[in-house]
Amino acid sequence: MIQHINIEDKELRQKIKQKEIVLGGNKKLKIYGTLHCKSGKRMKRENRVFFASTKEAENQGYRPCGHCISTAYKKWKDGLV
């Protein structure tokens, strides 16, 4: 997990281009989603974190976003209810 406040924009773009970062998340809400999600783009920089995989995000205790990863979110939600 990489926190957005701890990485320079140039390095971040390079990691995204090299596919080292594929998901973004909100560390306060413990939600992860795609880098193109409208919900994720609205969050504050200090709350944003990045992940290399869904497995990494889930191991850190994050849940899928209901907007951009709706099928995984539904599976997650059904597992809790």
mmCIF file of the N, C-alpha and C atoms, coordinates in Angstrom:
data_MODEL
# 
_entry.id   MODEL 
# 
loop_
_atom_site.group_PDB 
_atom_site.id 
_atom_site.type_symbol 
_atom_site.label_atom_id 
_atom_site.label_alt_id 
_atom_site.label_comp_id 
_atom_site.label_asym_id 
_atom_site.label_entity_id 
_atom_site.label_seq_id 
_atom_site.pdbx_PDB_ins_code 
_atom_site.Cartn_x 
_atom_site.Cartn_y 
_atom_site.Cartn_z 
_atom_site.occupancy 
_atom_site.B_iso_or_equiv 
_atom_site.pdbx_formal_charge 
_atom_site.auth_seq_id 
_atom_site.auth_comp_id 
_atom_site.auth_asym_id 
_atom_site.auth_atom_id 
_atom_site.pdbx_PDB_model_num 
ATOM 1   N N  . MET A 1 1  ? 0.840   -1.173  0.000   1.00 0.00 ? 1  MET A N  1 
ATOM 2   C CA . MET A 1 1  ? 0.000   0.000   0.000   1.00 0.00 ? 1  MET A CA 1 
ATOM 3   C C  . MET A 1 1  ? 0.891   1.244   0.000   1.00 0.00 ? 1  MET A C  1 
ATOM 4   N N  . ILE A 1 2  ? 0.557   2.170   -0.869  1.00 0.00 ? 2  ILE A N  1 
ATOM 5   C CA . ILE A 1 2  ? 1.287   3.432   -0.974  1.00 0.00 ? 2  ILE A CA 1 
ATOM 6   C C  . ILE A 1 2  ? 0.314   4.567   -0.685  1.00 0.00 ? 2  ILE A C  1 
ATOM 7   N N  . GLN A 1 3  ? 0.658   5.432   0.241   1.00 0.00 ? 3  GLN A N  1 
ATOM 8   C CA . GLN A 1 3  ? -0.188  6.588   0.530   1.00 0.00 ? 3  GLN A CA 1 
ATOM 9   C C  . GLN A 1 3  ? 0.134   7.709   -0.455  1.00 0.00 ? 3  GLN A C  1 
ATOM 10  N N  . HIS A 1 4  ? -0.906  8.374   -0.924  1.00 0.00 ? 4  HIS A N  1 
ATOM 11  C CA . HIS A 1 4  ? -0.729  9.421   -1.943  1.00 0.00 ? 4  HIS A CA 1 
ATOM 12  C C  . HIS A 1 4  ? 0.129   10.571  -1.416  1.00 0.00 ? 4  HIS A C  1 
ATOM 13  N N  . ILE A 1 5  ? 0.043   10.879  -0.134  1.00 0.00 ? 5  ILE A N  1 
ATOM 14  C CA . ILE A 1 5  ? 0.825   11.985  0.415   1.00 0.00 ? 5  ILE A CA 1 
ATOM 15  C C  . ILE A 1 5  ? 2.310   11.650  0.504   1.00 0.00 ? 5  ILE A C  1 
ATOM 16  N N  . ASN A 1 6  ? 2.668   10.367  0.345   1.00 0.00 ? 6  ASN A N  1 
ATOM 17  C CA . ASN A 1 6  ? 4.063   9.941   0.459   1.00 0.00 ? 6  ASN A CA 1 
ATOM 18  C C  . ASN A 1 6  ? 4.736   9.661   -0.879  1.00 0.00 ? 6  ASN A C  1 
ATOM 19  N N  . ILE A 1 7  ? 4.093   10.031  -1.986  1.00 0.00 ? 7  ILE A N  1 
ATOM 20  C CA . ILE A 1 7  ? 4.668   9.750   -3.303  1.00 0.00 ? 7  ILE A CA 1 
ATOM 21  C C  . ILE A 1 7  ? 4.541   10.990  -4.187  1.00 0.00 ? 7  ILE A C  1 
ATOM 22  N N  . GLU A 1 8  ? 5.577   11.271  -4.933  1.00 0.00 ? 8  GLU A N  1 
ATOM 23  C CA . GLU A 1 8  ? 5.563   12.397  -5.870  1.00 0.00 ? 8  GLU A CA 1 
ATOM 24  C C  . GLU A 1 8  ? 4.687   12.043  -7.072  1.00 0.00 ? 8  GLU A C  1 
ATOM 25  N N  . ASP A 1 9  ? 4.069   13.049  -7.677  1.00 0.00 ? 9  ASP A N  1 
ATOM 26  C CA . ASP A 1 9  ? 3.174   12.816  -8.807  1.00 0.00 ? 9  ASP A CA 1 
ATOM 27  C C  . ASP A 1 9  ? 3.874   12.133  -9.984  1.00 0.00 ? 9  ASP A C  1 
ATOM 28  N N  . LYS A 1 10 ? 5.109   12.530  -10.254 1.00 0.00 ? 10 LYS A N  1 
ATOM 29  C CA . LYS A 1 10 ? 5.860   11.931  -11.368 1.00 0.00 ? 10 LYS A CA 1 
ATOM 30  C C  . LYS A 1 10 ? 6.091   10.442  -11.117 1.00 0.00 ? 10 LYS A C  1 
ATOM 31  N N  . GLU A 1 11 ? 6.482   10.088  -9.896  1.00 0.00 ? 11 GLU A N  1 
ATOM 32  C CA . GLU A 1 11 ? 6.713   8.687   -9.549  1.00 0.00 ? 11 GLU A CA 1 
ATOM 33  C C  . GLU A 1 11 ? 5.399   7.898   -9.592  1.00 0.00 ? 11 GLU A C  1 
ATOM 34  N N  . LEU A 1 12 ? 4.316   8.513   -9.143  1.00 0.00 ? 12 LEU A N  1 
ATOM 35  C CA . LEU A 1 12 ? 3.005   7.870   -9.173  1.00 0.00 ? 12 LEU A CA 1 
ATOM 36  C C  . LEU A 1 12 ? 2.595   7.538   -10.606 1.00 0.00 ? 12 LEU A C  1 
ATOM 37  N N  . ARG A 1 13 ? 2.721   8.515   -11.511 1.00 0.00 ? 13 ARG A N  1 
ATOM 38  C CA . ARG A 1 13 ? 2.370   8.272   -12.918 1.00 0.00 ? 13 ARG A CA 1 
ATOM 39  C C  . ARG A 1 13 ? 3.209   7.151   -13.519 1.00 0.00 ? 13 ARG A C  1 
ATOM 40  N N  . GLN A 1 14 ? 4.486   7.109   -13.151 1.00 0.00 ? 14 GLN A N  1 
ATOM 41  C CA . GLN A 1 14 ? 5.374   6.069   -13.665 1.00 0.00 ? 14 GLN A CA 1 
ATOM 42  C C  . GLN A 1 14 ? 4.935   4.687   -13.166 1.00 0.00 ? 14 GLN A C  1 
ATOM 43  N N  . LYS A 1 15 ? 4.583   4.586   -11.899 1.00 0.00 ? 15 LYS A N  1 
ATOM 44  C CA . LYS A 1 15 ? 4.138   3.302   -11.342 1.00 0.00 ? 15 LYS A CA 1 
ATOM 45  C C  . LYS A 1 15 ? 2.823   2.847   -11.959 1.00 0.00 ? 15 LYS A C  1 
ATOM 46  N N  . ILE A 1 16 ? 1.934   3.789   -12.248 1.00 0.00 ? 16 ILE A N  1 
ATOM 47  C CA . ILE A 1 16 ? 0.670   3.443   -12.903 1.00 0.00 ? 16 ILE A CA 1 
ATOM 48  C C  . ILE A 1 16 ? 0.938   2.961   -14.324 1.00 0.00 ? 16 ILE A C  1 
ATOM 49  N N  . LYS A 1 17 ? 1.816   3.648   -15.030 1.00 0.00 ? 17 LYS A N  1 
ATOM 50  C CA . LYS A 1 17 ? 2.154   3.269   -16.407 1.00 0.00 ? 17 LYS A CA 1 
ATOM 51  C C  . LYS A 1 17 ? 2.792   1.882   -16.458 1.00 0.00 ? 17 LYS A C  1 
ATOM 52  N N  . GLN A 1 18 ? 3.622   1.550   -15.467 1.00 0.00 ? 18 GLN A N  1 
ATOM 53  C CA . GLN A 1 18 ? 4.291   0.250   -15.410 1.00 0.00 ? 18 GLN A CA 1 
ATOM 54  C C  . GLN A 1 18 ? 3.419   -0.831  -14.768 1.00 0.00 ? 18 GLN A C  1 
ATOM 55  N N  . LYS A 1 19 ? 2.166   -0.496  -14.432 1.00 0.00 ? 19 LYS A N  1 
ATOM 56  C CA . LYS A 1 19 ? 1.190   -1.420  -13.837 1.00 0.00 ? 19 LYS A CA 1 
ATOM 57  C C  . LYS A 1 19 ? 1.596   -1.897  -12.441 1.00 0.00 ? 19 LYS A C  1 
ATOM 58  N N  . GLU A 1 20 ? 2.444   -1.118  -11.756 1.00 0.00 ? 20 GLU A N  1 
ATOM 59  C CA . GLU A 1 20 ? 2.778   -1.427  -10.370 1.00 0.00 ? 20 GLU A CA 1 
ATOM 60  C C  . GLU A 1 20 ? 1.655   -0.975  -9.442  1.00 0.00 ? 20 GLU A C  1 
ATOM 61  N N  . ILE A 1 21 ? 0.868   -0.012  -9.902  1.00 0.00 ? 21 ILE A N  1 
ATOM 62  C CA . ILE A 1 21 ? -0.310  0.462   -9.178  1.00 0.00 ? 21 ILE A CA 1 
ATOM 63  C C  . ILE A 1 21 ? -1.499  0.292   -10.110 1.00 0.00 ? 21 ILE A C  1 
ATOM 64  N N  . VAL A 1 22 ? -2.532  -0.439  -9.657  1.00 0.00 ? 22 VAL A N  1 
ATOM 65  C CA . VAL A 1 22 ? -3.711  -0.660  -10.498 1.00 0.00 ? 22 VAL A CA 1 
ATOM 66  C C  . VAL A 1 22 ? -5.017  -0.268  -9.809  1.00 0.00 ? 22 VAL A C  1 
ATOM 67  N N  . LEU A 1 23 ? -4.976  -0.055  -8.494  1.00 0.00 ? 23 LEU A N  1 
ATOM 68  C CA . LEU A 1 23 ? -6.183  0.287   -7.748  1.00 0.00 ? 23 LEU A CA 1 
ATOM 69  C C  . LEU A 1 23 ? -5.910  1.440   -6.791  1.00 0.00 ? 23 LEU A C  1 
ATOM 70  N N  . GLY A 1 24 ? -6.956  2.179   -6.492  1.00 0.00 ? 24 GLY A N  1 
ATOM 71  C CA . GLY A 1 24 ? -6.870  3.239   -5.499  1.00 0.00 ? 24 GLY A CA 1 
ATOM 72  C C  . GLY A 1 24 ? -7.858  2.964   -4.392  1.00 0.00 ? 24 GLY A C  1 
ATOM 73  N N  . GLY A 1 25 ? -7.624  3.562   -3.227  1.00 0.00 ? 25 GLY A N  1 
ATOM 74  C CA . GLY A 1 25 ? -8.527  3.336   -2.116  1.00 0.00 ? 25 GLY A CA 1 
ATOM 75  C C  . GLY A 1 25 ? -8.623  4.538   -1.195  1.00 0.00 ? 25 GLY A C  1 
ATOM 76  N N  . ASN A 1 26 ? -9.607  4.483   -0.312  1.00 0.00 ? 26 ASN A N  1 
ATOM 77  C CA . ASN A 1 26 ? -9.809  5.515   0.693   1.00 0.00 ? 26 ASN A CA 1 
ATOM 78  C C  . ASN A 1 26 ? -9.462  4.914   2.043   1.00 0.00 ? 26 ASN A C  1 
ATOM 79  N N  . LYS A 1 27 ? -8.413  5.432   2.681   1.00 0.00 ? 27 LYS A N  1 
ATOM 80  C CA . LYS A 1 27 ? -7.941  4.817   3.922   1.00 0.00 ? 27 LYS A CA 1 
ATOM 81  C C  . LYS A 1 27 ? -8.878  5.048   5.098   1.00 0.00 ? 27 LYS A C  1 
ATOM 82  N N  . LYS A 1 28 ? -9.694  6.089   5.057   1.00 0.00 ? 28 LYS A N  1 
ATOM 83  C CA . LYS A 1 28 ? -10.655 6.312   6.152   1.00 0.00 ? 28 LYS A CA 1 
ATOM 84  C C  . LYS A 1 28 ? -11.868 5.405   6.025   1.00 0.00 ? 28 LYS A C  1 
ATOM 85  N N  . LEU A 1 29 ? -12.357 5.220   4.808   1.00 0.00 ? 29 LEU A N  1 
ATOM 86  C CA . LEU A 1 29 ? -13.544 4.398   4.580   1.00 0.00 ? 29 LEU A CA 1 
ATOM 87  C C  . LEU A 1 29 ? -13.222 2.929   4.341   1.00 0.00 ? 29 LEU A C  1 
ATOM 88  N N  . LYS A 1 30 ? -11.932 2.638   4.098   1.00 0.00 ? 30 LYS A N  1 
ATOM 89  C CA . LYS A 1 30 ? -11.482 1.264   3.824   1.00 0.00 ? 30 LYS A CA 1 
ATOM 90  C C  . LYS A 1 30 ? -12.177 0.681   2.592   1.00 0.00 ? 30 LYS A C  1 
ATOM 91  N N  . ILE A 1 31 ? -12.200 1.479   1.508   1.00 0.00 ? 31 ILE A N  1 
ATOM 92  C CA . ILE A 1 31 ? -12.797 1.069   0.236   1.00 0.00 ? 31 ILE A CA 1 
ATOM 93  C C  . ILE A 1 31 ? -11.737 1.161   -0.853  1.00 0.00 ? 31 ILE A C  1 
ATOM 94  N N  . TYR A 1 32 ? -11.703 0.186   -1.776  1.00 0.00 ? 32 TYR A N  1 
ATOM 95  C CA . TYR A 1 32 ? -10.792 0.264   -2.918  1.00 0.00 ? 32 TYR A CA 1 
ATOM 96  C C  . TYR A 1 32 ? -11.584 0.161   -4.215  1.00 0.00 ? 32 TYR A C  1 
ATOM 97  N N  . GLY A 1 33 ? -11.025 0.754   -5.282  1.00 0.00 ? 33 GLY A N  1 
ATOM 98  C CA . GLY A 1 33 ? -11.675 0.707   -6.590  1.00 0.00 ? 33 GLY A CA 1 
ATOM 99  C C  . GLY A 1 33 ? -10.681 0.987   -7.699  1.00 0.00 ? 33 GLY A C  1 
ATOM 100 N N  . THR A 1 34 ? -11.208 1.108   -8.910  1.00 0.00 ? 34 THR A N  1 
ATOM 101 C CA . THR A 1 34 ? -10.347 1.370   -10.064 1.00 0.00 ? 34 THR A CA 1 
ATOM 102 C C  . THR A 1 34 ? -9.822  2.800   -10.001 1.00 0.00 ? 34 THR A C  1 
ATOM 103 N N  . LEU A 1 35 ? -8.785  3.074   -10.745 1.00 0.00 ? 35 LEU A N  1 
ATOM 104 C CA . LEU A 1 35 ? -8.207  4.411   -10.784 1.00 0.00 ? 35 LEU A CA 1 
ATOM 105 C C  . LEU A 1 35 ? -9.082  5.394   -11.560 1.00 0.00 ? 35 LEU A C  1 
ATOM 106 N N  . HIS A 1 36 ? -10.056 4.878   -12.309 1.00 0.00 ? 36 HIS A N  1 
ATOM 107 C CA . HIS A 1 36 ? -10.918 5.728   -13.129 1.00 0.00 ? 36 HIS A CA 1 
ATOM 108 C C  . HIS A 1 36 ? -12.268 6.004   -12.478 1.00 0.00 ? 36 HIS A C  1 
ATOM 109 N N  . CYS A 1 37 ? -12.486 5.506   -11.274 1.00 0.00 ? 37 CYS A N  1 
ATOM 110 C CA . CYS A 1 37 ? -13.773 5.644   -10.583 1.00 0.00 ? 37 CYS A CA 1 
ATOM 111 C C  . CYS A 1 37 ? -14.034 7.105   -10.200 1.00 0.00 ? 37 CYS A C  1 
ATOM 112 N N  . LYS A 1 38 ? -15.234 7.594   -10.487 1.00 0.00 ? 38 LYS A N  1 
ATOM 113 C CA . LYS A 1 38 ? -15.591 8.973   -10.146 1.00 0.00 ? 38 LYS A CA 1 
ATOM 114 C C  . LYS A 1 38 ? -15.571 9.195   -8.638  1.00 0.00 ? 38 LYS A C  1 
ATOM 115 N N  . SER A 1 39 ? -15.993 8.209   -7.882  1.00 0.00 ? 39 SER A N  1 
ATOM 116 C CA . SER A 1 39 ? -15.989 8.342   -6.418  1.00 0.00 ? 39 SER A CA 1 
ATOM 117 C C  . SER A 1 39 ? -14.568 8.494   -5.899  1.00 0.00 ? 39 SER A C  1 
ATOM 118 N N  . GLY A 1 40 ? -13.650 7.730   -6.450  1.00 0.00 ? 40 GLY A N  1 
ATOM 119 C CA . GLY A 1 40 ? -12.263 7.791   -6.020  1.00 0.00 ? 40 GLY A CA 1 
ATOM 120 C C  . GLY A 1 40 ? -11.579 9.095   -6.379  1.00 0.00 ? 40 GLY A C  1 
ATOM 121 N N  . LYS A 1 41 ? -11.956 9.667   -7.494  1.00 0.00 ? 41 LYS A N  1 
ATOM 122 C CA . LYS A 1 41 ? -11.340 10.919  -7.929  1.00 0.00 ? 41 LYS A CA 1 
ATOM 123 C C  . LYS A 1 41 ? -11.748 12.095  -7.049  1.00 0.00 ? 41 LYS A C  1 
ATOM 124 N N  . ARG A 1 42 ? -12.864 11.976  -6.331  1.00 0.00 ? 42 ARG A N  1 
ATOM 125 C CA . ARG A 1 42 ? -13.342 13.070  -5.486  1.00 0.00 ? 42 ARG A CA 1 
ATOM 126 C C  . ARG A 1 42 ? -12.696 13.095  -4.106  1.00 0.00 ? 42 ARG A C  1 
ATOM 127 N N  . MET A 1 43 ? -12.050 12.022  -3.699  1.00 0.00 ? 43 MET A N  1 
ATOM 128 C CA . MET A 1 43 ? -11.520 11.975  -2.330  1.00 0.00 ? 43 MET A CA 1 
ATOM 129 C C  . MET A 1 43 ? -10.297 12.867  -2.154  1.00 0.00 ? 43 MET A C  1 
ATOM 130 N N  . LYS A 1 44 ? -10.059 13.239  -0.923  1.00 0.00 ? 44 LYS A N  1 
ATOM 131 C CA . LYS A 1 44 ? -8.913  14.080  -0.599  1.00 0.00 ? 44 LYS A CA 1 
ATOM 132 C C  . LYS A 1 44 ? -7.616  13.297  -0.759  1.00 0.00 ? 44 LYS A C  1 
ATOM 133 N N  . ARG A 1 45 ? -6.579  13.999  -1.127  1.00 0.00 ? 45 ARG A N  1 
ATOM 134 C CA . ARG A 1 45 ? -5.264  13.394  -1.350  1.00 0.00 ? 45 ARG A CA 1 
ATOM 135 C C  . ARG A 1 45 ? -4.760  12.673  -0.098  1.00 0.00 ? 45 ARG A C  1 
ATOM 136 N N  . GLU A 1 46 ? -4.983  13.240  1.088   1.00 0.00 ? 46 GLU A N  1 
ATOM 137 C CA . GLU A 1 46 ? -4.481  12.626  2.317   1.00 0.00 ? 46 GLU A CA 1 
ATOM 138 C C  . GLU A 1 46 ? -5.216  11.334  2.686   1.00 0.00 ? 46 GLU A C  1 
ATOM 139 N N  . ASN A 1 47 ? -6.373  11.096  2.088   1.00 0.00 ? 47 ASN A N  1 
ATOM 140 C CA . ASN A 1 47 ? -7.119  9.849   2.339   1.00 0.00 ? 47 ASN A CA 1 
ATOM 141 C C  . ASN A 1 47 ? -6.862  8.783   1.281   1.00 0.00 ? 47 ASN A C  1 
ATOM 142 N N  . ARG A 1 48 ? -6.202  9.142   0.189   1.00 0.00 ? 48 ARG A N  1 
ATOM 143 C CA . ARG A 1 48 ? -6.023  8.227   -0.945  1.00 0.00 ? 48 ARG A CA 1 
ATOM 144 C C  . ARG A 1 48 ? -4.808  7.329   -0.759  1.00 0.00 ? 48 ARG A C  1 
ATOM 145 N N  . VAL A 1 49 ? -5.003  6.040   -1.055  1.00 0.00 ? 49 VAL A N  1 
ATOM 146 C CA . VAL A 1 49 ? -3.921  5.056   -1.038  1.00 0.00 ? 49 VAL A CA 1 
ATOM 147 C C  . VAL A 1 49 ? -3.976  4.265   -2.339  1.00 0.00 ? 49 VAL A C  1 
ATOM 148 N N  . PHE A 1 50 ? -2.886  3.589   -2.665  1.00 0.00 ? 50 PHE A N  1 
ATOM 149 C CA . PHE A 1 50 ? -2.815  2.826   -3.908  1.00 0.00 ? 50 PHE A CA 1 
ATOM 150 C C  . PHE A 1 50 ? -2.383  1.392   -3.642  1.00 0.00 ? 50 PHE A C  1 
ATOM 151 N N  . PHE A 1 51 ? -2.890  0.477   -4.481  1.00 0.00 ? 51 PHE A N  1 
ATOM 152 C CA . PHE A 1 51 ? -2.599  -0.941  -4.341  1.00 0.00 ? 51 PHE A CA 1 
ATOM 153 C C  . PHE A 1 51 ? -2.155  -1.542  -5.674  1.00 0.00 ? 51 PHE A C  1 
ATOM 154 N N  . ALA A 1 52 ? -1.378  -2.602  -5.579  1.00 0.00 ? 52 ALA A N  1 
ATOM 155 C CA . ALA A 1 52 ? -0.924  -3.316  -6.770  1.00 0.00 ? 52 ALA A CA 1 
ATOM 156 C C  . ALA A 1 52 ? -1.939  -4.363  -7.219  1.00 0.00 ? 52 ALA A C  1 
ATOM 157 N N  . SER A 1 53 ? -2.811  -4.823  -6.302  1.00 0.00 ? 53 SER A N  1 
ATOM 158 C CA . SER A 1 53 ? -3.776  -5.875  -6.645  1.00 0.00 ? 53 SER A CA 1 
ATOM 159 C C  . SER A 1 53 ? -4.961  -5.861  -5.690  1.00 0.00 ? 53 SER A C  1 
ATOM 160 N N  . THR A 1 54 ? -6.024  -6.544  -6.098  1.00 0.00 ? 54 THR A N  1 
ATOM 161 C CA . THR A 1 54 ? -7.189  -6.667  -5.212  1.00 0.00 ? 54 THR A CA 1 
ATOM 162 C C  . THR A 1 54 ? -6.832  -7.470  -3.973  1.00 0.00 ? 54 THR A C  1 
ATOM 163 N N  . LYS A 1 55 ? -5.973  -8.454  -4.143  1.00 0.00 ? 55 LYS A N  1 
ATOM 164 C CA . LYS A 1 55 ? -5.552  -9.282  -3.007  1.00 0.00 ? 55 LYS A CA 1 
ATOM 165 C C  . LYS A 1 55 ? -4.850  -8.422  -1.948  1.00 0.00 ? 55 LYS A C  1 
ATOM 166 N N  . GLU A 1 56 ? -3.979  -7.533  -2.390  1.00 0.00 ? 56 GLU A N  1 
ATOM 167 C CA . GLU A 1 56 ? -3.284  -6.644  -1.456  1.00 0.00 ? 56 GLU A CA 1 
ATOM 168 C C  . GLU A 1 56 ? -4.281  -5.757  -0.711  1.00 0.00 ? 56 GLU A C  1 
ATOM 169 N N  . ALA A 1 57 ? -5.246  -5.196  -1.443  1.00 0.00 ? 57 ALA A N  1 
ATOM 170 C CA . ALA A 1 57 ? -6.247  -4.320  -0.819  1.00 0.00 ? 57 ALA A CA 1 
ATOM 171 C C  . ALA A 1 57 ? -7.083  -5.085  0.202   1.00 0.00 ? 57 ALA A C  1 
ATOM 172 N N  . GLU A 1 58 ? -7.532  -6.272  -0.170  1.00 0.00 ? 58 GLU A N  1 
ATOM 173 C CA . GLU A 1 58 ? -8.355  -7.067  0.744   1.00 0.00 ? 58 GLU A CA 1 
ATOM 174 C C  . GLU A 1 58 ? -7.561  -7.549  1.953   1.00 0.00 ? 58 GLU A C  1 
ATOM 175 N N  . ASN A 1 59 ? -6.288  -7.862  1.771   1.00 0.00 ? 59 ASN A N  1 
ATOM 176 C CA . ASN A 1 59 ? -5.441  -8.254  2.901   1.00 0.00 ? 59 ASN A CA 1 
ATOM 177 C C  . ASN A 1 59 ? -5.252  -7.105  3.889   1.00 0.00 ? 59 ASN A C  1 
ATOM 178 N N  . GLN A 1 60 ? -5.362  -5.875  3.404   1.00 0.00 ? 60 GLN A N  1 
ATOM 179 C CA . GLN A 1 60 ? -5.243  -4.694  4.259   1.00 0.00 ? 60 GLN A CA 1 
ATOM 180 C C  . GLN A 1 60 ? -6.579  -4.332  4.919   1.00 0.00 ? 60 GLN A C  1 
ATOM 181 N N  . GLY A 1 61 ? -7.634  -5.095  4.607   1.00 0.00 ? 61 GLY A N  1 
ATOM 182 C CA . GLY A 1 61 ? -8.936  -4.865  5.223   1.00 0.00 ? 61 GLY A CA 1 
ATOM 183 C C  . GLY A 1 61 ? -9.867  -3.947  4.456   1.00 0.00 ? 61 GLY A C  1 
ATOM 184 N N  . TYR A 1 62 ? -9.595  -3.720  3.171   1.00 0.00 ? 62 TYR A N  1 
ATOM 185 C CA . TYR A 1 62 ? -10.426 -2.856  2.343   1.00 0.00 ? 62 TYR A CA 1 
ATOM 186 C C  . TYR A 1 62 ? -11.498 -3.675  1.628   1.00 0.00 ? 62 TYR A C  1 
ATOM 187 N N  . ARG A 1 63 ? -12.647 -3.025  1.350   1.00 0.00 ? 63 ARG A N  1 
ATOM 188 C CA . ARG A 1 63 ? -13.734 -3.676  0.617   1.00 0.00 ? 63 ARG A CA 1 
ATOM 189 C C  . ARG A 1 63 ? -13.852 -3.071  -0.775  1.00 0.00 ? 63 ARG A C  1 
ATOM 190 N N  . PRO A 1 64 ? -14.467 -3.799  -1.724  1.00 0.00 ? 64 PRO A N  1 
ATOM 191 C CA . PRO A 1 64 ? -14.626 -3.273  -3.090  1.00 0.00 ? 64 PRO A CA 1 
ATOM 192 C C  . PRO A 1 64 ? -15.598 -2.089  -3.145  1.00 0.00 ? 64 PRO A C  1 
ATOM 193 N N  . CYS A 1 65 ? -15.377 -1.213  -4.088  1.00 0.00 ? 65 CYS A N  1 
ATOM 194 C CA . CYS A 1 65 ? -16.254 -0.056  -4.329  1.00 0.00 ? 65 CYS A CA 1 
ATOM 195 C C  . CYS A 1 65 ? -17.563 -0.530  -4.966  1.00 0.00 ? 65 CYS A C  1 
ATOM 196 N N  . GLY A 1 66 ? -18.666 0.016   -4.519  1.00 0.00 ? 66 GLY A N  1 
ATOM 197 C CA . GLY A 1 66 ? -19.970 -0.352  -5.063  1.00 0.00 ? 66 GLY A CA 1 
ATOM 198 C C  . GLY A 1 66 ? -20.253 0.243   -6.427  1.00 0.00 ? 66 GLY A C  1 
ATOM 199 N N  . HIS A 1 67 ? -19.489 1.256   -6.840  1.00 0.00 ? 67 HIS A N  1 
ATOM 200 C CA . HIS A 1 67 ? -19.718 1.894   -8.134  1.00 0.00 ? 67 HIS A CA 1 
ATOM 201 C C  . HIS A 1 67 ? -18.921 1.251   -9.260  1.00 0.00 ? 67 HIS A C  1 
ATOM 202 N N  . CYS A 1 68 ? -17.621 1.115   -9.072  1.00 0.00 ? 68 CYS A N  1 
ATOM 203 C CA . CYS A 1 68 ? -16.770 0.674   -10.185 1.00 0.00 ? 68 CYS A CA 1 
ATOM 204 C C  . CYS A 1 68 ? -16.464 -0.831  -10.163 1.00 0.00 ? 68 CYS A C  1 
ATOM 205 N N  . ILE A 1 69 ? -16.631 -1.482  -9.026  1.00 0.00 ? 69 ILE A N  1 
ATOM 206 C CA . ILE A 1 69 ? -16.402 -2.929  -8.946  1.00 0.00 ? 69 ILE A CA 1 
ATOM 207 C C  . ILE A 1 69 ? -17.654 -3.560  -8.333  1.00 0.00 ? 69 ILE A C  1 
ATOM 208 N N  . SER A 1 70 ? -18.785 -3.334  -8.983  1.00 0.00 ? 70 SER A N  1 
ATOM 209 C CA . SER A 1 70 ? -20.073 -3.709  -8.405  1.00 0.00 ? 70 SER A CA 1 
ATOM 210 C C  . SER A 1 70 ? -20.254 -5.214  -8.199  1.00 0.00 ? 70 SER A C  1 
ATOM 211 N N  . THR A 1 71 ? -19.713 -6.041  -9.079  1.00 0.00 ? 71 THR A N  1 
ATOM 212 C CA . THR A 1 71 ? -19.894 -7.492  -8.897  1.00 0.00 ? 71 THR A CA 1 
ATOM 213 C C  . THR A 1 71 ? -19.136 -7.986  -7.660  1.00 0.00 ? 71 THR A C  1 
ATOM 214 N N  . ALA A 1 72 ? -17.911 -7.519  -7.482  1.00 0.00 ? 72 ALA A N  1 
ATOM 215 C CA . ALA A 1 72 ? -17.142 -7.901  -6.287  1.00 0.00 ? 72 ALA A CA 1 
ATOM 216 C C  . ALA A 1 72 ? -17.784 -7.318  -5.035  1.00 0.00 ? 72 ALA A C  1 
ATOM 217 N N  . TYR A 1 73 ? -18.342 -6.108  -5.155  1.00 0.00 ? 73 TYR A N  1 
ATOM 218 C CA . TYR A 1 73 ? -19.014 -5.485  -4.020  1.00 0.00 ? 73 TYR A CA 1 
ATOM 219 C C  . TYR A 1 73 ? -20.230 -6.304  -3.596  1.00 0.00 ? 73 TYR A C  1 
ATOM 220 N N  . LYS A 1 74 ? -21.019 -6.758  -4.582  1.00 0.00 ? 74 LYS A N  1 
ATOM 221 C CA . LYS A 1 74 ? -22.209 -7.556  -4.270  1.00 0.00 ? 74 LYS A CA 1 
ATOM 222 C C  . LYS A 1 74 ? -21.827 -8.864  -3.581  1.00 0.00 ? 74 LYS A C  1 
ATOM 223 N N  . LYS A 1 75 ? -20.746 -9.498  -4.048  1.00 0.00 ? 75 LYS A N  1 
ATOM 224 C CA . LYS A 1 75 ? -20.271 -10.729 -3.403  1.00 0.00 ? 75 LYS A CA 1 
ATOM 225 C C  . LYS A 1 75 ? -19.827 -10.434 -1.970  1.00 0.00 ? 75 LYS A C  1 
ATOM 226 N N  . TRP A 1 76 ? -19.115 -9.320  -1.771  1.00 0.00 ? 76 TRP A N  1 
ATOM 227 C CA . TRP A 1 76 ? -18.664 -8.925  -0.448  1.00 0.00 ? 76 TRP A CA 1 
ATOM 228 C C  . TRP A 1 76 ? -19.866 -8.660  0.461   1.00 0.00 ? 76 TRP A C  1 
ATOM 229 N N  . LYS A 1 77 ? -20.837 -7.923  -0.058  1.00 0.00 ? 77 LYS A N  1 
ATOM 230 C CA . LYS A 1 77 ? -22.007 -7.566  0.730   1.00 0.00 ? 77 LYS A CA 1 
ATOM 231 C C  . LYS A 1 77 ? -22.837 -8.793  1.083   1.00 0.00 ? 77 LYS A C  1 
ATOM 232 N N  . ASP A 1 78 ? -23.023 -9.698  0.132   1.00 0.00 ? 78 ASP A N  1 
ATOM 233 C CA . ASP A 1 78 ? -23.786 -10.925 0.399   1.00 0.00 ? 78 ASP A CA 1 
ATOM 234 C C  . ASP A 1 78 ? -23.106 -11.803 1.421   1.00 0.00 ? 78 ASP A C  1 
ATOM 235 N N  . GLY A 1 79 ? -21.788 -11.751 1.455   1.00 0.00 ? 79 GLY A N  1 
ATOM 236 C CA . GLY A 1 79 ? -21.048 -12.533 2.433   1.00 0.00 ? 79 GLY A CA 1 
ATOM 237 C C  . GLY A 1 79 ? -21.191 -12.009 3.846   1.00 0.00 ? 79 GLY A C  1 
ATOM 238 N N  . LEU A 1 80 ? -21.521 -10.713 3.980   1.00 0.00 ? 80 LEU A N  1 
ATOM 239 C CA . LEU A 1 80 ? -21.671 -10.109 5.313   1.00 0.00 ? 80 LEU A CA 1 
ATOM 240 C C  . LEU A 1 80 ? -23.087 -10.213 5.841   1.00 0.00 ? 80 LEU A C  1 
ATOM 241 N N  . VAL A 1 81 ? -24.078 -10.267 4.944   1.00 0.00 ? 81 VAL A N  1 
ATOM 242 C CA . VAL A 1 81 ? -25.483 -10.261 5.375   1.00 0.00 ? 81 VAL A CA 1 
ATOM 243 C C  . VAL A 1 81 ? -25.932 -11.619 5.807   1.00 0.00 ? 81 VAL A C  1 
# 
